[in-house]
Amino acid sequence: MRAIDLNGVTWRKSSYSNPDGGACLEVSDDLPTLVPVRDSKDPGRRGLVFSDEAWAVFVADVAGS
């Protein structure tokens, strides 16, 4: 799998993040068909990239818990 350059993407805090500043997850909507995800407490660390289908399944599963 090729590396995806996440420099320059716009990050937003996920609605599933803790409002107190802990356990914050950031996602980007800049890449069609891909969902980059990172830990907002460690933005210099490499993010993870999921297909939009895999991310949708994950979010649906978490919402159903």
C-alpha positions as CSV (number, residue, x, y, z in Angstrom):
1,M,0.0,0.0,0.0
2,R,1.3,3.4,-0.9
3,A,1.8,6.2,1.7
4,I,-0.8,9.0,1.6
5,D,0.5,12.5,2.2
6,L,-1.7,14.1,5.0
7,N,0.2,17.4,5.0
8,G,-2.2,20.2,4.2
9,V,-5.4,18.3,5.0
10,T,-7.9,20.2,7.2
11,W,-8.6,18.4,10.4
12,R,-11.8,18.7,12.5
13,K,-12.6,17.2,15.9
14,S,-14.9,14.2,15.6
15,S,-18.3,14.6,17.1
16,Y,-17.5,11.4,19.0
17,S,-14.6,13.1,20.9
18,N,-14.7,13.9,24.6
19,P,-15.7,17.6,25.0
20,D,-13.3,18.0,28.0
21,G,-10.3,17.7,25.7
22,G,-9.4,14.1,26.5
23,A,-9.7,11.2,24.0
24,C,-9.9,13.6,21.1
25,L,-10.1,12.1,17.6
26,E,-9.7,14.3,14.5
27,V,-10.8,13.4,11.0
28,S,-10.4,15.0,7.6
29,D,-13.0,15.3,4.9
30,D,-10.4,16.4,2.3
31,L,-9.8,13.1,0.6
32,P,-12.6,11.5,-1.5
33,T,-13.2,7.9,-0.6
34,L,-10.7,8.0,2.3
35,V,-11.0,9.1,5.9
36,P,-7.8,10.1,7.6
37,V,-7.9,9.9,11.5
38,R,-5.5,11.1,14.1
39,D,-5.1,11.7,17.8
40,S,-5.5,15.4,18.4
41,K,-3.2,15.2,21.5
42,D,-0.4,14.0,19.3
43,P,-0.8,15.7,15.9
44,G,2.8,15.1,14.9
45,R,2.2,11.3,15.0
46,R,1.2,9.7,11.7
47,G,-2.5,9.3,11.2
48,L,-4.4,6.3,10.1
49,V,-6.3,6.2,6.8
50,F,-9.5,4.2,6.3
51,S,-11.7,3.7,3.2
52,D,-14.9,5.5,3.5
53,E,-16.8,2.2,3.6
54,A,-14.7,0.8,6.4
55,W,-15.1,4.0,8.4
56,A,-18.9,4.0,7.9
57,V,-19.0,0.4,9.2
58,F,-16.9,1.3,12.2
59,V,-19.0,4.4,13.1
60,A,-22.3,2.4,12.7
61,D,-20.9,-0.3,14.9
62,V,-19.8,2.2,17.6
63,A,-23.2,4.0,17.4
64,G,-24.9,0.6,17.9
65,S,-23.0,-0.2,21.1
